[in-house]
Structures are given as C-alpha cells and as structure tokens.
C-alpha cells in the first residue's frame, strides 16, 4: 500500500515537471477545487508546481519551486523564489521574495522586498520596502544593500548590525548601528544612534540628533521634542 502511494506521488510530480511553465495541470477534485499538480491558473485547495507562469489566484496552500501569481491567499512556499504580486497569509521563501503588497507573516531565507508590507517579517540578510508596518527582524538589518532608504517604517525593527535605514521611523529600532534615519518619532537603541530630526529618545553609547541646537551629540541618552526645528 505504501509503495503504491509513493508510486502515485512520483507519477504526479513527473507530470508536474513535464508541464514546466505551461498552462497544464491535473486536479483531483471538482474544477478548480481540490489537489492540483502543475501550472493551474486558479486553485482553491492545495497546489504543487515547479515554475509558475500566468497564475491568477491561489487560495489555500501553494508549493512551487518559483512561485509567481497575481494574488496568493493562504500559505505560499516558494522553494527558491516568491514573486507574487499580492500576498495574504503566510509566505515562506527558500532564498528571496518580492511583491507589491504583502499582508501577514513573511519568512525568507535571504531577504524580502515589497512596496508595502503589513505584518511580521523575518529575513536572513535584510528586509526592505517602501512602507513597512509591523515587526521586522533580520540578522543583518532592515535596509537596502545600497544607498536607497526605506520611505516609512511604522512599528518595531530589530537588526543585528543595521537598524531601520529609513526616511521616517515611527516606532522603535534596535540594532548596533541606527545611523541612517531621516526623521525619528520614537526610540532607537544601539551602540550608535543618529537622526537628522529627532522627536523622541536615543539610548546608546553615542547619540546624534542633528536638529538639537545644544545637545546634538550625547553619550548614553539623547532626546528632543522640538518640532519643525531646522539645523
């Protein structure tokens, strides 16, 4: 019995491989509902594929080598890569992932980027986006790998090396170096904290608030609540 089940799984996966990137699929169920193998355009249930192409909506569980759909609702596992335009639910990436908008929990082997992320994000090297709302953690940092900055971070970021590299922080950033913050509304904790405009607190070995007229540079603790103050 077990051998027959293994044989069936192998045959189905082989079918999935033959349909590599084509609009071919085999569904056990009724129409678009059930267990699907191959590149189905719309699925409600559980779906397995190698390379997604022209996929519209997946509701349920999607497991693909490279996952790429217009809308993903549920659990989405991209063994290598996730490129779903809109993700709602849980997203797991073996290496990298990107989307226009993601809502839910995102765990990525190396990193993830999106125009807007709402929820919880955990990345191996980095987590980036135009707008980040929620809790974000990475051993490296919440930062692009170049000079570009995240536009807005609302929530809590934790990076081992680099904290939130953002034009505007509303919340808390914890890291060794919170050096690249434009406007800070909230709290930063680290060895070195720096903000062009500080409206809140900095706690660390060395703190820089460029909009402070007197106490621009302070050890241990710095704070400012002066709105609309230029250098």
C-alpha positions as CSV (number, residue, x, y, z in Angstrom):
1,X,0.0,0.0,0.0
2,X,2.8,2.4,0.9
3,X,4.6,1.5,-2.2
4,X,1.6,2.3,-4.4
5,X,1.2,5.7,-2.7
6,X,4.8,6.5,-3.4
7,X,4.5,5.5,-7.0
8,X,1.4,7.7,-7.4
9,X,3.2,10.7,-5.9
10,X,6.2,10.2,-8.2
11,X,3.9,10.0,-11.3
12,X,2.1,13.2,-10.3
13,X,5.4,15.0,-9.7
14,X,6.7,13.8,-13.0
15,X,3.6,15.1,-14.7
16,X,4.2,18.4,-12.9
17,X,7.8,18.5,-14.3
18,X,6.5,17.8,-17.8
19,X,4.2,20.8,-17.6
20,X,7.1,23.0,-16.6
21,X,5.8,26.6,-17.1
22,X,2.9,25.6,-19.4
23,X,-0.8,26.0,-18.7
24,X,-1.2,22.3,-18.0
25,X,-2.3,20.8,-14.8
26,X,-4.0,17.8,-13.2
27,X,-6.6,18.4,-10.4
28,X,-8.0,15.8,-8.1
29,X,-11.4,17.4,-7.2
30,X,-14.0,19.4,-8.9
31,X,-13.0,22.0,-11.5
32,X,-10.6,24.4,-9.7
33,X,-11.2,23.0,-6.2
34,X,-9.0,20.2,-4.7
35,X,-5.5,18.9,-5.1
36,X,-3.7,20.4,-8.1
37,X,-0.4,19.4,-9.8
38,X,1.0,21.6,-12.5
39,X,0.6,25.2,-13.6
40,X,-3.1,25.8,-12.8
41,X,-4.3,29.4,-13.3
42,X,-6.7,29.4,-10.4
43,X,-6.8,27.0,-7.4
44,X,-8.8,26.6,-4.3
45,X,-7.1,23.9,-2.2
46,X,-3.6,22.5,-2.4
47,X,-1.3,23.2,-5.3
48,X,2.1,21.8,-6.4
49,X,4.2,23.2,-9.3
50,X,7.8,23.8,-10.3
51,X,7.6,27.1,-12.2
52,X,4.5,29.3,-12.1
53,X,3.5,31.3,-15.1
54,X,0.5,33.4,-15.7
55,X,-1.1,32.3,-12.5
56,X,-4.1,34.4,-11.3
57,X,-5.3,33.4,-7.8
58,X,-4.4,30.7,-5.4
59,X,-6.5,30.2,-2.3
60,X,-5.1,27.6,0.1
61,X,-1.7,26.1,0.1
62,X,0.7,26.7,-2.8
63,X,4.1,24.9,-3.0
64,X,6.3,25.9,-6.0
65,X,9.9,26.0,-7.0
66,X,9.3,29.5,-8.2
67,X,6.0,30.9,-7.0
68,X,4.5,33.7,-9.1
69,X,0.8,34.7,-9.0
70,X,-1.3,37.8,-9.1
71,X,-2.9,37.0,-5.7
72,X,-2.0,34.4,-3.1
73,X,-4.3,33.8,-0.1
74,X,-3.2,31.3,2.5
75,X,0.2,29.5,2.8
76,X,2.7,30.1,0.0
77,X,6.0,28.3,-0.2
78,X,8.5,29.4,-2.8
79,X,11.3,26.8,-2.5
80,X,13.6,29.1,-4.5
81,X,11.8,32.4,-5.0
82,X,8.4,34.1,-4.4
83,X,7.2,36.7,-6.8
84,X,3.5,37.0,-6.0
85,X,2.0,40.5,-6.6
86,X,-0.3,40.4,-3.6
87,X,0.2,38.0,-0.7
88,X,-2.3,37.5,2.1
89,X,-1.4,35.0,4.8
90,X,1.9,33.2,5.4
91,X,4.8,33.5,2.9
92,X,7.9,31.2,3.1
93,X,10.9,31.8,0.8
94,X,13.8,29.5,0.4
95,X,16.0,32.3,-0.9
96,X,14.4,35.6,-1.9
97,X,11.0,37.1,-2.4
98,X,9.3,40.2,-3.6
99,X,5.7,41.5,-4.0
100,X,3.7,44.7,-4.5
101,X,1.8,44.2,-1.2
102,X,2.1,41.6,1.5
103,X,-0.2,41.1,4.5
104,X,0.6,38.6,7.1
105,X,3.8,36.7,8.1
106,X,6.8,36.5,5.8
107,X,9.9,34.3,6.5
108,X,12.7,34.5,3.9
109,X,16.0,32.7,3.7
110,X,17.9,35.7,2.5
111,X,15.6,38.6,2.2
112,X,12.3,40.1,1.0
113,X,11.2,43.3,-0.6
114,X,7.8,44.9,-1.3
115,X,6.2,48.2,-1.9
116,X,4.1,47.7,1.2
117,X,4.3,45.1,4.0
118,X,1.8,44.8,6.8
119,X,2.6,42.2,9.5
120,X,5.7,40.3,10.6
121,X,8.8,39.9,8.5
122,X,11.9,37.8,9.2
123,X,14.8,37.8,6.7
124,X,18.2,36.1,6.7
125,X,20.1,39.2,5.4
126,X,17.6,42.0,5.0
127,X,14.0,43.2,4.8
128,X,13.1,46.2,2.6
129,X,10.2,48.1,1.2
130,X,8.7,51.5,0.6
131,X,6.4,51.2,3.6
132,X,6.8,48.7,6.5
133,X,4.1,48.3,9.1
134,X,4.6,45.9,11.9
135,X,7.5,43.8,13.3
136,X,10.6,43.2,11.2
137,X,13.7,41.2,12.1
138,X,17.0,40.4,10.4
139,X,20.5,39.3,11.5
140,X,21.9,41.9,9.1
141,X,19.4,44.7,9.1
142,X,16.3,46.4,7.9
143,X,18.0,48.1,5.0
144,X,18.6,48.1,1.3
145,X,22.0,47.0,0.2
146,X,22.7,50.3,-1.5
147,X,22.2,54.0,-0.6
148,X,18.5,53.9,-1.1
149,X,16.4,54.2,2.1
150,X,13.0,52.8,3.1
151,X,10.4,55.5,3.0
152,X,8.4,54.8,6.2
153,X,8.7,52.3,9.0
154,X,5.8,52.1,11.4
155,X,6.5,49.6,14.2
156,X,9.4,47.7,15.6
157,X,12.6,46.7,13.7
158,X,15.4,44.5,15.1
159,X,18.7,44.2,13.2
160,X,21.9,42.8,14.5
161,X,24.1,45.2,12.5
162,X,22.0,47.9,10.9
163,X,18.7,49.2,12.3
164,X,15.9,50.8,10.2
165,X,17.5,52.7,7.3
166,X,14.5,54.9,6.6
167,X,13.5,58.4,5.7
168,X,10.9,58.2,8.6
169,X,10.7,56.0,11.6
170,X,7.5,55.9,13.7
171,X,8.3,53.4,16.4
172,X,11.4,51.5,17.7
173,X,14.6,50.5,16.1
174,X,17.0,48.2,17.9
175,X,20.5,47.5,16.4
176,X,24.2,48.1,16.8
177,X,24.0,51.0,14.4
178,X,20.9,53.1,13.9
179,X,22.8,55.6,11.7
180,X,20.6,56.1,8.7
181,X,17.3,57.7,9.9
182,X,15.9,60.9,8.5
183,X,13.0,61.7,10.9
184,X,12.7,59.7,14.1
185,X,9.5,59.6,16.0
186,X,10.1,57.2,18.8
187,X,13.0,55.3,20.3
188,X,16.3,53.9,19.0
189,X,18.5,51.6,21.0
190,X,22.1,50.7,19.9
191,X,25.8,51.5,20.1
192,X,25.4,54.5,17.7
193,X,22.2,56.3,17.1
194,X,21.8,59.1,14.6
195,X,18.8,61.0,13.3
196,X,18.6,64.2,11.2
197,X,15.4,65.1,13.0
198,X,14.7,63.5,16.4
199,X,11.4,63.6,18.1
200,X,11.8,61.0,20.8
201,X,14.7,59.2,22.5
202,X,18.1,57.7,21.6
203,X,19.7,55.2,24.0
204,X,23.2,54.0,23.3
205,X,27.0,54.6,23.5
206,X,26.9,57.6,21.2
207,X,23.8,59.5,20.1
208,X,23.4,62.2,17.5
209,X,20.3,64.4,17.0
210,X,21.1,66.9,14.2
211,X,18.1,69.1,14.9
212,X,19.1,69.7,18.5
213,X,20.5,73.2,18.9
214,X,22.6,72.5,22.0
215,X,22.8,68.7,22.7
216,X,23.5,67.4,19.2
217,X,26.0,64.8,20.5
218,X,25.4,63.0,23.7
219,X,26.6,59.7,25.3
220,X,24.1,57.2,26.8
221,X,20.9,59.2,26.3
222,X,19.7,62.0,23.9
223,X,16.2,63.3,23.3
224,X,14.3,66.0,21.5
225,X,10.8,67.1,21.1
226,X,11.3,70.2,19.1
227,X,9.1,70.0,16.0
228,X,9.8,72.0,12.8
229,X,13.4,72.8,14.0
230,X,16.0,73.1,11.3
231,X,19.7,72.9,11.7
